Amino acid sequence: MHKIWFRKLLLSYLPVFFVVTTILFVVFFQTLNEQTRKDAIKANAFLAEHVVSYVDGSLKSVSYQVINDILTEPVVGAFFDANKAGVYGNIQAIKAMDDLKFSHPMIDSVYFVRLGDGFVLGDGSGKLDEFPDKPLIDRYARREASAKWTGARAYRAYSDVESTDVITLVQSVPYYSSSTKGYYVVNVSLAKLGRTLTQMYNQDTSYVSILDGTGRSLFGGTGEGEPGQRLSRFTSPYTGWQVESGSVEKGLLRLTMDVYGIWFTTALLAVLLGIVWVGYVTRRNYRPIEQIVSLIQTSSLVQPESERAKHNEIGFIHSALTQLMDETRKVQRENAEHAIMRRRHRYQEALEGAAAMTEAEWQSEIDTQQLATDGKKAFVLVMEIDRYGAFLQSHHPHDQSIYKFLLASIVQETAQQHEAAIWAEWTADRRLSAVVWLSQERRFRESRHSIAQSIVQWVNTNLRFTVTIGCDGEADSLEAIRVAYKAAGQLLSYKAIQGTARVIELELTGRSQASMTEYYATIHALAMALRCSDPSWSRHLDQLFRHMKEDVCSRGEIESLLQFQQHHLGRAFRELSKEYGSVWQEMERGLRDLEQQWETAEELHEGCGRIYASAAASMQLLRDSHRNRGVILDIRSFIEAQYANPELSLEFLSEKFELQAKSISKLFKEEFGENFVDFLIGLRIQNAKRRLVETDTSLQQISQDVGYFNYNSFNRAFKNNVGVSPSDYRRQTAAVHTIQAANP
């Protein structure tokens, strides 16, 4: 062994070490450079913010003093009033200008403009038309300019003097008025402002530029050398100007920035070379693995299809191995499921006789299950989950599978506790069938009942649902087992009468066999009683179910009787008028839902009673409404005739028509859409309005004639209904009639 692979790997990845070292070295300096840059950005941001704060503060101070002069200095207000102007006032106004200049040394000049006579007072006093700064005043007078402070501009007091770069505050006078008498104009020297700002920073390393609203620089740039990268920008909330600051690229700083760029380029080239080298070495050293991958790809047994397998050799191999293991497990699982399905299929074929099977074949199947049945007799039990629909709704499919597995295990363990051999399978969604072999003894039936009863009791005690078991047989051959299986399944059809959560055996199904004529007669009597809303329907229903229990009817027989009953009820209701059709439709829907839900005869009996009681009540209400309609119409006619009777009330009508007051109020509301009191008041007010218009009878007499002893009550009721008092109503209608008579 010469450690070829070790040296190979060492020589392969040693260059990567130098590449990584170089990258770390360059990254260190680049990080240092980046940190320096971030510090410079923060410093420049502070500088820009400080410059904005200083400029805004200075300009605000000037603006506030100008506004204060306008509002508080009488000499300023007197100048802008042409009626009060004079030489002395002008001298006082110039003194106010000088005070402003003294308070703010950066101010270059101040002048007042009085629009009334076009007079300008200040460094260049005279007429406005001859004033060099007239274009500025015109823009503000025409409202073409609205900003308080202008951007950088050239100002000259006289046309023959050199201009000065200034920024200007133009404040209209008076301050709180929409009509302008003149302007208070202040020019701030940009040169003075620039000298103040340059004292805030080192011009050799930084620059500051202030841009006005048009983007023009106020100072034309600051700092010595070429402006470099802009590091910060701050916008003034007062003027809207932007302050930019950054570094000045000159000398050693410029060289340092260039070197940093070279370092970064070198590091990038080193990374690219390292990537190429690692790729080359990896491909060369993993050639054996590629050969394995090629071998797998040429195999038709494994076809990895995952995304990882398409781009990664190791992933390809992993995927291939995983697929091989999955296929192996899948085949094993399918074999196990196939064995279970085959066993269940053969079990059902044997019990149901769906396929020919000899005793020898049956015994072979038993031996396959390793069941000790020699010298034993068998019985068959069929277990059914009660209320299976509710079981499905209340349990998740996964939980249903667990419960079914648990039930199968309980049946197996219970049989084994009685030293019995058992073969149990789920033969339907809700049914588990089991063949149980017991030793031939005298107490065979007692042991059979004990096993079934133990299963039922355990389920009822420990689970949230119940089961019912039918069991039969004492067989020693396959044919006898088939007969027992069929009998056990049929026994469960008597669960409707015998009840759920119990064991049903052949001895419990003795029948009295009442004739079908009795059932038909009872159903006919029930239908006729319901049709007439006769309470005797309940007695006929009880009698029908009592016959079913006495005869121990199976579920199929009960369903047949239920269908006959529904058909007979439908025919009886169709003979009634159409308005009873909704009652029958509701009852039919209820019976249809009940057919899908009932489990025992008691549940069916209770459900039918509830549906029939609701139908009888609805029919009785319909009949009562027919009888009460005539009475309520008589009551209305009586009210319309006796509305003037002050004693007319619900109690009065109750005694008159022998009905309860509440019933009259309810029926009146249902029939006419308004209650008794509102109807009576409306009737009285309508007649009062007619008398007010057609007669000259006094208001007091009209009040009594329509049923009000107290005039105040009449007046209040009339006003609530009509909106005006009776006297106003009579006056208004009389005026209308007069106008109509005058203008036919």
VENTADA-V96723 format. One record per pair of residues at least 6 apart in sequence whose C-alpha atoms are under 7 Angstrom apart, sorted by sequence separation. I is the first residue (numbers start at 1). J is the second residue. D is the distance in whole Angstrom. If there is no record, write none. Layout:
BEGIN
i:I j:J d:D
i:I j:J d:D
END
This chain:
BEGIN
i:70 j:76 d:6
i:78 j:84 d:6
i:79 j:85 d:5
i:101 j:107 d:6
i:113 j:119 d:6
i:114 j:120 d:6
i:120 j:126 d:5
i:128 j:134 d:6
i:139 j:145 d:6
i:140 j:146 d:7
i:156 j:162 d:7
i:174 j:180 d:6
i:211 j:217 d:4
i:212 j:218 d:7
i:235 j:241 d:6
i:236 j:242 d:6
i:296 j:302 d:7
i:309 j:315 d:5
i:310 j:316 d:7
i:349 j:355 d:6
i:415 j:421 d:7
i:426 j:432 d:4
i:427 j:433 d:6
i:460 j:466 d:5
i:475 j:481 d:6
i:598 j:604 d:6
i:654 j:660 d:5
i:669 j:675 d:5
i:703 j:709 d:7
i:708 j:714 d:6
i:719 j:725 d:5
i:69 j:76 d:7
i:70 j:77 d:6
i:78 j:85 d:6
i:113 j:120 d:5
i:119 j:126 d:6
i:120 j:127 d:6
i:156 j:163 d:5
i:173 j:180 d:6
i:174 j:181 d:7
i:210 j:217 d:5
i:211 j:218 d:6
i:235 j:242 d:4
i:308 j:315 d:6
i:309 j:316 d:4
i:350 j:357 d:7
i:415 j:422 d:7
i:425 j:432 d:6
i:426 j:433 d:6
i:459 j:466 d:6
i:529 j:536 d:6
i:530 j:537 d:6
i:654 j:661 d:5
i:668 j:675 d:6
i:718 j:725 d:6
i:112 j:120 d:6
i:113 j:121 d:7
i:119 j:127 d:5
i:120 j:128 d:6
i:155 j:163 d:5
i:156 j:164 d:6
i:172 j:180 d:6
i:173 j:181 d:6
i:209 j:217 d:6
i:210 j:218 d:6
i:234 j:242 d:6
i:235 j:243 d:6
i:308 j:316 d:7
i:424 j:432 d:7
i:425 j:433 d:6
i:529 j:537 d:5
i:668 j:676 d:6
i:703 j:711 d:6
i:718 j:726 d:7
i:111 j:120 d:7
i:112 j:121 d:5
i:118 j:127 d:6
i:119 j:128 d:6
i:154 j:163 d:6
i:155 j:164 d:5
i:173 j:182 d:5
i:233 j:242 d:7
i:234 j:243 d:5
i:424 j:433 d:6
i:425 j:434 d:6
i:79 j:89 d:6
i:111 j:121 d:5
i:112 j:122 d:6
i:118 j:128 d:5
i:154 j:164 d:5
i:155 j:165 d:6
i:172 j:182 d:6
i:173 j:183 d:6
i:233 j:243 d:6
i:234 j:244 d:7
i:309 j:319 d:6
i:412 j:422 d:7
i:424 j:434 d:4
i:651 j:661 d:6
i:665 j:675 d:6
i:715 j:725 d:6
i:78 j:89 d:7
i:79 j:90 d:7
i:111 j:122 d:4
i:154 j:165 d:5
i:155 j:166 d:7
i:172 j:183 d:5
i:173 j:184 d:7
i:233 j:244 d:4
i:423 j:434 d:6
i:424 j:435 d:6
i:456 j:467 d:6
i:473 j:484 d:5
i:526 j:537 d:5
i:573 j:584 d:7
i:650 j:661 d:5
i:665 j:676 d:6
i:700 j:711 d:6
i:703 j:714 d:6
i:715 j:726 d:7
i:110 j:122 d:6
i:111 j:123 d:7
i:153 j:165 d:6
i:154 j:166 d:6
i:171 j:183 d:6
i:172 j:184 d:6
i:209 j:221 d:5
i:232 j:244 d:6
i:233 j:245 d:7
i:304 j:316 d:7
i:422 j:434 d:7
i:423 j:435 d:5
i:456 j:468 d:7
i:472 j:484 d:5
i:97 j:110 d:6
i:152 j:165 d:7
i:153 j:166 d:6
i:170 j:183 d:6
i:171 j:184 d:5
i:208 j:221 d:7
i:209 j:222 d:6
i:232 j:245 d:5
i:422 j:435 d:6
i:423 j:436 d:7
i:491 j:504 d:6
i:594 j:607 d:7
i:75 j:89 d:6
i:79 j:93 d:7
i:109 j:123 d:7
i:152 j:166 d:6
i:153 j:167 d:6
i:170 j:184 d:6
i:171 j:185 d:6
i:208 j:222 d:6
i:230 j:244 d:7
i:231 j:245 d:6
i:232 j:246 d:7
i:422 j:436 d:4
i:491 j:505 d:7
i:526 j:540 d:5
i:688 j:702 d:6
i:152 j:167 d:5
i:170 j:185 d:5
i:207 j:222 d:5
i:230 j:245 d:6
i:231 j:246 d:5
i:304 j:319 d:6
i:421 j:436 d:6
i:422 j:437 d:6
i:472 j:487 d:6
i:525 j:540 d:7
i:526 j:541 d:7
i:151 j:167 d:6
i:169 j:185 d:6
i:170 j:186 d:7
i:207 j:223 d:5
i:230 j:246 d:4
i:304 j:320 d:5
i:420 j:436 d:6
i:421 j:437 d:5
i:472 j:488 d:5
i:75 j:92 d:6
i:76 j:93 d:6
i:150 j:167 d:6
i:168 j:185 d:7
i:169 j:186 d:5
i:206 j:223 d:6
i:229 j:246 d:6
i:303 j:320 d:7
i:420 j:437 d:6
i:452 j:469 d:7
i:471 j:488 d:5
i:75 j:93 d:6
i:149 j:167 d:7
i:150 j:168 d:5
i:168 j:186 d:6
i:169 j:187 d:6
i:228 j:246 d:7
i:229 j:247 d:6
i:302 j:320 d:6
i:420 j:438 d:5
i:470 j:488 d:5
i:522 j:540 d:6
i:688 j:706 d:7
i:149 j:168 d:5
i:150 j:169 d:7
i:168 j:187 d:4
i:204 j:223 d:6
i:228 j:247 d:5
i:470 j:489 d:7
i:149 j:169 d:5
i:167 j:187 d:6
i:168 j:188 d:6
i:203 j:223 d:4
i:204 j:224 d:6
i:207 j:227 d:7
i:227 j:247 d:7
i:228 j:248 d:5
i:293 j:313 d:7
i:148 j:169 d:6
i:149 j:170 d:7
i:166 j:187 d:6
i:167 j:188 d:5
i:203 j:224 d:6
i:227 j:248 d:5
i:228 j:249 d:5
i:470 j:491 d:5
i:590 j:611 d:6
i:133 j:155 d:7
i:148 j:170 d:6
i:166 j:188 d:5
i:167 j:189 d:7
i:226 j:248 d:6
i:227 j:249 d:6
i:302 j:324 d:7
i:470 j:492 d:6
i:522 j:544 d:6
i:684 j:706 d:5
i:148 j:171 d:7
i:166 j:189 d:5
i:167 j:190 d:7
i:225 j:248 d:6
i:226 j:249 d:6
i:290 j:313 d:7
i:132 j:156 d:7
i:165 j:189 d:6
i:166 j:190 d:5
i:225 j:249 d:7
i:226 j:250 d:7
i:293 j:317 d:7
i:587 j:611 d:6
i:132 j:157 d:7
i:165 j:190 d:6
i:194 j:219 d:7
i:225 j:250 d:6
i:519 j:544 d:7
i:132 j:158 d:6
i:132 j:159 d:6
i:213 j:240 d:7
i:94 j:122 d:7
i:213 j:241 d:6
i:587 j:615 d:6
i:190 j:219 d:7
i:212 j:241 d:5
i:211 j:241 d:6
i:212 j:242 d:7
i:210 j:241 d:7
i:211 j:242 d:5
i:210 j:242 d:6
i:211 j:243 d:6
i:468 j:500 d:6
i:583 j:615 d:6
i:124 j:157 d:5
i:210 j:243 d:5
i:467 j:500 d:7
i:468 j:501 d:5
i:469 j:502 d:6
i:470 j:503 d:6
i:471 j:504 d:7
i:472 j:505 d:6
i:685 j:718 d:6
i:80 j:114 d:6
i:82 j:116 d:7
i:123 j:157 d:6
i:124 j:158 d:6
i:209 j:243 d:6
i:210 j:244 d:6
i:467 j:501 d:5
i:468 j:502 d:5
i:469 j:503 d:5
i:470 j:504 d:5
i:471 j:505 d:6
i:472 j:506 d:7
i:208 j:243 d:7
i:209 j:244 d:5
i:466 j:501 d:5
i:468 j:503 d:6
i:469 j:504 d:6
i:470 j:505 d:6
i:583 j:618 d:7
i:632 j:667 d:7
i:208 j:244 d:6
i:209 j:245 d:6
i:415 j:451 d:6
i:632 j:668 d:7
i:208 j:245 d:4
i:414 j:451 d:6
i:514 j:551 d:6
i:643 j:680 d:7
i:693 j:730 d:6
i:207 j:245 d:6
i:208 j:246 d:7
i:512 j:550 d:6
i:513 j:551 d:5
i:692 j:730 d:6
i:207 j:246 d:6
i:511 j:550 d:7
i:512 j:551 d:5
i:206 j:246 d:6
i:207 j:247 d:6
i:511 j:551 d:5
i:693 j:733 d:7
i:206 j:247 d:4
i:207 j:248 d:6
i:414 j:455 d:7
i:511 j:552 d:6
i:527 j:568 d:7
i:531 j:572 d:7
i:643 j:684 d:7
i:205 j:247 d:6
i:206 j:248 d:5
i:388 j:430 d:7
i:523 j:565 d:6
i:527 j:569 d:5
i:531 j:573 d:6
i:205 j:248 d:5
i:509 j:552 d:6
i:204 j:248 d:7
i:411 j:455 d:6
i:385 j:430 d:5
i:410 j:455 d:7
i:456 j:501 d:6
i:527 j:572 d:7
i:384 j:430 d:6
i:385 j:431 d:7
i:456 j:502 d:6
i:384 j:431 d:5
i:373 j:421 d:7
i:383 j:431 d:6
i:384 j:432 d:7
i:372 j:421 d:6
i:382 j:431 d:7
i:383 j:432 d:5
i:371 j:421 d:6
i:382 j:432 d:6
i:383 j:433 d:6
i:453 j:503 d:6
i:382 j:433 d:4
i:452 j:503 d:6
i:381 j:433 d:6
i:382 j:434 d:6
i:497 j:549 d:6
i:381 j:434 d:5
i:380 j:434 d:6
i:381 j:435 d:7
i:380 j:435 d:5
i:497 j:552 d:6
i:379 j:435 d:6
i:380 j:436 d:6
i:497 j:553 d:7
i:378 j:435 d:6
i:379 j:436 d:5
i:378 j:436 d:5
i:379 j:437 d:7
i:494 j:552 d:7
i:496 j:554 d:7
i:378 j:437 d:4
i:494 j:553 d:7
i:496 j:555 d:6
i:377 j:437 d:5
i:378 j:438 d:6
i:494 j:554 d:4
i:545 j:605 d:7
i:151 j:212 d:5
i:376 j:437 d:6
i:377 j:438 d:5
i:493 j:554 d:5
i:494 j:555 d:6
i:644 j:705 d:6
i:646 j:707 d:5
i:151 j:213 d:7
i:376 j:438 d:5
i:377 j:439 d:6
i:493 j:555 d:5
i:644 j:706 d:4
i:645 j:707 d:5
i:646 j:708 d:6
i:376 j:439 d:5
i:377 j:440 d:6
i:643 j:706 d:7
i:644 j:707 d:4
i:373 j:437 d:6
i:375 j:439 d:7
i:376 j:440 d:6
i:643 j:707 d:7
i:116 j:181 d:7
i:115 j:181 d:6
i:152 j:218 d:5
i:114 j:181 d:6
i:115 j:182 d:5
i:114 j:182 d:4
i:113 j:182 d:5
i:114 j:183 d:7
i:113 j:183 d:5
i:112 j:183 d:6
i:113 j:184 d:7
i:112 j:184 d:5
i:111 j:184 d:7
i:112 j:185 d:6
i:111 j:185 d:5
i:110 j:185 d:6
i:111 j:186 d:7
i:110 j:186 d:5
i:109 j:186 d:6
i:110 j:187 d:6
i:109 j:187 d:5
i:108 j:187 d:5
i:348 j:427 d:7
i:107 j:187 d:6
i:108 j:188 d:5
i:386 j:466 d:6
i:107 j:188 d:4
i:108 j:189 d:5
i:344 j:425 d:6
i:385 j:466 d:6
i:386 j:467 d:5
i:106 j:188 d:6
i:107 j:189 d:6
i:385 j:467 d:5
i:386 j:468 d:7
i:106 j:189 d:6
i:384 j:467 d:6
i:385 j:468 d:7
i:533 j:616 d:5
i:383 j:467 d:7
i:384 j:468 d:5
i:383 j:468 d:6
i:384 j:469 d:6
i:106 j:192 d:5
i:383 j:469 d:4
i:530 j:616 d:6
i:533 j:619 d:7
i:106 j:193 d:6
i:382 j:469 d:6
i:383 j:470 d:7
i:533 j:620 d:6
i:381 j:469 d:6
i:382 j:470 d:5
i:381 j:470 d:6
i:382 j:471 d:6
i:381 j:471 d:4
i:380 j:471 d:6
i:381 j:472 d:7
i:380 j:472 d:6
i:379 j:472 d:6
i:380 j:473 d:6
i:379 j:473 d:5
i:378 j:473 d:7
i:379 j:474 d:5
i:378 j:474 d:6
i:379 j:475 d:6
i:377 j:474 d:6
i:378 j:475 d:5
i:377 j:475 d:5
i:378 j:476 d:6
i:377 j:476 d:5
i:80 j:181 d:6
i:380 j:481 d:7
i:499 j:600 d:6
i:80 j:182 d:6
i:379 j:481 d:7
i:70 j:173 d:7
i:496 j:599 d:6
i:497 j:600 d:6
i:70 j:174 d:7
i:380 j:484 d:6
i:496 j:600 d:4
i:497 j:601 d:5
i:70 j:175 d:7
i:379 j:484 d:7
i:380 j:485 d:5
i:495 j:600 d:7
i:496 j:601 d:5
i:382 j:488 d:6
i:381 j:488 d:6
i:382 j:489 d:6
i:380 j:488 d:7
i:386 j:500 d:7
i:359 j:478 d:6
i:351 j:481 d:7
i:352 j:482 d:6
i:351 j:482 d:5
i:351 j:485 d:7
i:56 j:238 d:6
i:52 j:236 d:6
i:48 j:233 d:7
i:49 j:234 d:6
i:48 j:234 d:6
i:44 j:231 d:7
i:45 j:232 d:5
i:44 j:232 d:6
i:41 j:231 d:5
i:41 j:232 d:6
i:52 j:243 d:7
i:48 j:243 d:6
i:48 j:244 d:6
i:48 j:245 d:6
i:44 j:245 d:6
i:44 j:246 d:6
i:387 j:599 d:6
i:26 j:263 d:6
i:26 j:264 d:7
i:26 j:267 d:6
i:23 j:267 d:6
i:19 j:270 d:6
i:19 j:274 d:6
i:16 j:274 d:6
i:12 j:281 d:6
END
